[in-house]
Amino acid sequence: MTKFDGITVEQAISKGLKELNLSDETAEVVVIQDAKKGFLGIGKQQAVVDITEKQLDLEVTSKTTSESNVSESKLIKNEENTAINNLVTYIEEIITGLGEDAKINVNKENNKVILDIAVTNPGLIIGKHGRVLNALQYISQVYMHRVSEERISVVVDVGDYRQRREKKLSRIANETLKEVREYKQPVFLDPMPAFERKFIHAFLSEFDEVKTHSEGDEPFRYLVVEYNKEKTL
């Protein structure tokens, strides 16, 4: 097989047919990868096709449905791995621009990808109130949602910051719960990223006497915790 590339699949096919002196009817074309514009410069790639001359006496073999599903599953998995590798390279370039050399370890847990960043100065990557790290996580999450067929969540961490942050969020949730129970007035928490609001919401959902909802626009969206009168009657 002979590979040809181009800005689009059509351009790659046209280029290959011309070079091999074949027509659409006499050529067997396999698309290896589609062209991608990328997102914020991540994952940009040209289209690649394999072109061979059709064999008239080619024996036709049938594939079972299970074999077809396995092949499709492998293709999706390869695309996901490529996307993750592109993302890691992009994050490393950002950190290099901040003046740090980074090593990123990738761990996958079901539909969650954890990017664990190792640097000399973790505070620089975390930023004030975690803003730099949260920005890296936001970019990573948007990118994976754009390129992945499955709903994959991304966690970007450095120096166990996320674990320490979850402990602090648990304390905030507990203190808020006590305040709402005592005064029966709504409490407005500071703005925080969606995944942190989700953590506190899940924590407080175990208690019937309070209810939560979000207000405001990103990145200043915040959580409101209220006394749930209906559940306490």
Backbone torsions as a table, in degrees:
resi	resn	phi	psi	omega
1	MET	NA	150.0	-179.1
2	THR	-119.7	131.4	-176.8
3	LYS	-97.2	142.3	176.6
4	PHE	-136.7	144.9	179.2
5	ASP	-122.8	165.9	179.9
6	GLY	-171.3	171.2	179.8
7	ILE	-64.9	-33.3	175.9
8	THR	-128.7	166.2	176.7
9	VAL	-61.3	-42.9	-178.7
10	GLU	-60.3	-41.1	179.7
11	GLN	-66.1	-40.2	179.6
12	ALA	-64.4	-41.7	179.1
13	ILE	-65.0	-46.4	-179.8
14	SER	-59.2	-41.2	179.2
15	LYS	-63.0	-43.6	-178.6
16	GLY	-69.1	-43.2	179.8
17	LEU	-61.2	-40.4	-179.6
18	LYS	-65.9	-43.6	-177.3
19	GLU	-69.3	-35.3	-178.1
20	LEU	-90.6	-3.8	-179.5
21	ASN	58.2	47.4	179.3
22	LEU	-119.5	164.8	175.2
23	SER	-113.6	174.4	178.2
24	ASP	-59.7	-34.6	-176.5
25	GLU	-75.3	-27.4	-174.8
26	THR	-103.3	3.1	-176.2
27	ALA	-113.2	145.0	173.0
28	GLU	-105.5	117.4	-174.7
29	VAL	-114.4	129.2	175.7
30	VAL	-122.6	123.3	178.7
31	VAL	-82.5	115.2	179.3
32	ILE	-79.4	-44.6	176.5
33	GLN	-154.4	143.3	176.0
34	ASP	-79.3	156.7	174.5
35	ALA	-71.6	143.3	178.1
36	LYS	-133.2	134.5	177.4
37	LYS	-75.9	-23.2	-177.1
38	GLY	82.6	173.9	179.1
39	PHE	-129.3	117.4	-176.1
40	LEU	56.1	32.4	178.9
41	GLY	86.8	-1.7	-179.0
42	ILE	-88.4	129.7	170.1
43	GLY	76.8	18.4	178.0
44	LYS	-67.1	132.3	-178.4
45	GLN	-154.1	155.0	177.5
46	GLN	-86.9	161.2	174.9
47	ALA	-75.5	144.0	178.6
48	VAL	-132.3	132.0	178.3
49	VAL	-130.1	153.9	171.3
50	ASP	-108.1	131.1	-179.0
51	ILE	-127.3	128.4	174.8
52	THR	-134.4	162.8	176.8
53	GLU	-78.3	136.6	-179.4
54	LYS	-64.4	140.5	175.6
55	GLN	-100.4	116.1	-174.9
56	LEU	-65.1	-32.6	-177.1
57	ASP	-98.0	22.1	-177.9
58	LEU	-64.6	128.6	-180.0
59	GLU	-73.9	129.0	-179.3
60	VAL	-87.2	124.8	178.0
61	THR	-116.6	143.5	-179.5
62	SER	-96.5	147.8	177.1
63	LYS	-115.1	142.3	176.8
64	THR	-74.2	160.3	179.7
65	THR	-61.0	-38.0	-179.1
66	SER	-64.6	-40.2	178.6
67	GLU	-63.4	-40.6	179.2
68	SER	-63.6	-42.0	179.7
69	ASN	-64.6	-38.2	178.9
70	VAL	-63.7	-43.4	179.7
71	SER	-62.3	-43.1	179.8
72	GLU	-64.7	-39.9	179.4
73	SER	-63.3	-41.7	179.2
74	LYS	-63.7	-38.9	-179.7
75	LEU	-63.5	-45.6	179.1
76	ILE	-61.7	-42.6	-179.1
77	LYS	-63.6	-40.6	178.3
78	ASN	-64.0	-39.7	178.7
79	GLU	-64.6	-39.6	178.4
80	GLU	-63.9	-44.5	180.0
81	ASN	-62.7	-39.5	177.3
82	THR	-63.2	-43.0	179.6
83	ALA	-62.5	-42.0	179.8
84	ILE	-64.6	-42.9	178.5
85	ASN	-62.4	-40.9	177.3
86	ASN	-63.1	-40.1	-179.8
87	LEU	-65.2	-44.1	179.2
88	VAL	-59.4	-44.1	179.0
89	THR	-60.9	-42.1	-178.9
90	TYR	-65.0	-44.8	179.4
91	ILE	-63.8	-39.9	177.8
92	GLU	-61.4	-38.7	179.2
93	GLU	-65.8	-39.2	177.9
94	ILE	-62.8	-45.5	-178.4
95	ILE	-66.1	-37.3	175.8
96	THR	-60.9	-38.2	177.3
97	GLY	-64.7	-22.7	177.0
98	LEU	-86.5	-0.7	177.0
99	GLY	91.9	18.0	-179.7
100	GLU	-123.1	145.6	170.4
101	ASP	-94.4	128.8	-174.3
102	ALA	-122.8	146.0	169.1
103	LYS	-117.8	125.8	-176.2
104	ILE	-112.8	118.7	175.4
105	ASN	-93.9	133.7	-177.6
106	VAL	-108.1	125.7	174.8
107	ASN	-123.1	137.0	179.9
108	LYS	-117.1	127.7	177.2
109	GLU	-127.4	101.2	-176.2
110	ASN	54.4	-116.3	-179.4
111	ASN	-100.1	28.6	178.0
112	LYS	-121.8	134.1	175.9
113	VAL	-114.0	124.2	-179.8
114	ILE	-109.3	120.1	176.5
115	LEU	-102.8	107.1	-177.2
116	ASP	-99.9	110.8	-174.5
117	ILE	-91.6	128.9	175.5
118	ALA	-111.3	117.3	179.9
119	VAL	-138.9	165.3	178.8
120	THR	-70.5	-37.7	-176.8
121	ASN	-120.2	84.0	-178.1
122	PRO	-59.0	-33.4	-178.0
123	GLY	-58.7	-34.1	179.5
124	LEU	-65.2	-38.7	-177.9
125	ILE	-79.0	-31.0	178.3
126	ILE	-72.2	-47.5	-179.1
127	GLY	77.6	172.9	-179.6
128	LYS	-65.0	124.8	-178.7
129	HIS	57.0	26.1	176.7
130	GLY	76.1	15.9	-172.3
131	ARG	-67.1	-39.8	-179.9
132	VAL	-66.4	-46.7	-179.8
133	LEU	-63.4	-40.3	178.6
134	ASN	-65.4	-35.6	177.7
135	ALA	-65.9	-41.2	177.1
136	LEU	-63.2	-39.7	179.5
137	GLN	-67.9	-39.5	179.8
138	TYR	-62.4	-47.0	178.7
139	ILE	-60.1	-43.9	-178.6
140	SER	-63.1	-42.2	-178.4
141	GLN	-66.6	-44.1	179.1
142	VAL	-61.2	-42.7	-179.6
143	TYR	-61.8	-47.7	-178.1
144	MET	-65.9	-33.7	176.8
145	HIS	-66.4	-31.3	-178.9
146	ARG	-75.9	-35.9	-170.8
147	VAL	-103.0	-14.9	-174.7
148	SER	-101.3	140.1	176.5
149	GLU	-70.1	-33.1	-178.8
150	GLU	-95.2	160.5	179.0
151	ARG	-83.3	92.8	-177.4
152	ILE	-102.4	129.2	175.8
153	SER	-94.7	146.4	-177.6
154	VAL	-120.0	133.2	174.4
155	VAL	-119.1	123.0	176.6
156	VAL	-107.3	122.3	-173.4
157	ASP	-132.4	156.5	174.2
158	VAL	-150.7	129.4	177.0
159	GLY	57.3	36.1	179.8
160	ASP	59.2	26.8	-179.5
161	TYR	-60.6	-41.8	-177.0
162	ARG	-62.0	-39.9	179.3
163	GLN	-65.0	-43.5	178.6
164	ARG	-66.4	-36.8	179.6
165	ARG	-67.0	-39.4	178.7
166	GLU	-62.5	-37.6	177.1
167	LYS	-63.3	-40.7	178.9
168	LYS	-67.4	-40.4	178.2
169	LEU	-63.4	-35.9	177.1
170	SER	-63.8	-40.4	177.6
171	ARG	-65.1	-42.4	178.6
172	ILE	-60.8	-43.9	-179.4
173	ALA	-63.4	-42.9	179.6
174	ASN	-64.2	-44.3	179.7
175	GLU	-64.8	-39.2	178.6
176	THR	-66.2	-41.2	178.0
177	LEU	-58.6	-45.8	179.7
178	LYS	-63.2	-41.1	-178.2
179	GLU	-66.2	-43.4	-179.6
180	VAL	-68.1	-39.0	177.6
181	ARG	-61.0	-41.5	-174.5
182	GLU	-76.3	-46.7	-172.8
183	TYR	-100.7	-13.8	178.4
184	LYS	55.9	34.0	176.7
185	GLN	-121.0	149.2	-179.5
186	PRO	-65.5	146.4	176.4
187	VAL	-116.4	130.3	-179.0
188	PHE	-104.5	112.5	-178.6
189	LEU	-81.2	162.5	177.9
190	ASP	-65.5	154.0	176.1
191	PRO	-56.9	141.7	178.3
192	MET	-153.9	160.5	-179.5
193	PRO	-61.5	160.5	-176.5
194	ALA	-57.5	-41.4	-176.5
195	PHE	-68.7	-27.6	176.2
196	GLU	-76.8	-38.7	174.9
197	ARG	-61.4	-39.9	179.2
198	LYS	-63.0	-38.5	179.5
199	PHE	-62.3	-47.6	-179.1
200	ILE	-67.6	-39.4	177.9
201	HIS	-59.2	-46.0	-180.0
202	ALA	-63.8	-39.3	179.5
203	PHE	-61.9	-47.1	-175.5
204	LEU	-80.3	-15.5	179.9
205	SER	-66.3	-13.5	178.0
206	GLU	-77.1	-9.5	-175.7
207	PHE	-116.1	115.5	-174.3
208	ASP	-66.6	-24.9	-173.7
209	GLU	-78.4	-4.4	176.3
210	VAL	-128.9	156.5	174.6
211	LYS	-138.6	155.4	-175.2
212	THR	-130.1	152.7	170.0
213	HIS	-156.5	161.3	-179.2
214	SER	-103.1	147.7	176.7
215	GLU	-135.4	161.0	177.3
216	GLY	90.0	176.4	-179.6
217	ASP	-111.0	148.0	176.8
218	GLU	-62.9	144.0	3.8
219	PRO	-92.0	18.5	-177.0
220	PHE	-107.0	18.6	-179.5
221	ARG	-70.4	139.4	-174.9
222	TYR	-135.2	166.4	-177.2
223	LEU	-101.7	137.0	175.8
224	VAL	-112.6	126.9	179.0
225	VAL	-111.2	122.2	-175.1
226	GLU	-120.6	158.1	173.6
227	TYR	-75.7	130.0	-176.1
228	ASN	-96.1	91.8	-175.5
229	LYS	-62.9	-38.7	-176.5
230	GLU	-60.7	-36.7	-176.1
231	LYS	-82.1	-9.9	-176.8
232	THR	-107.4	1.0	179.0
233	LEU	-77.6	NA	NA
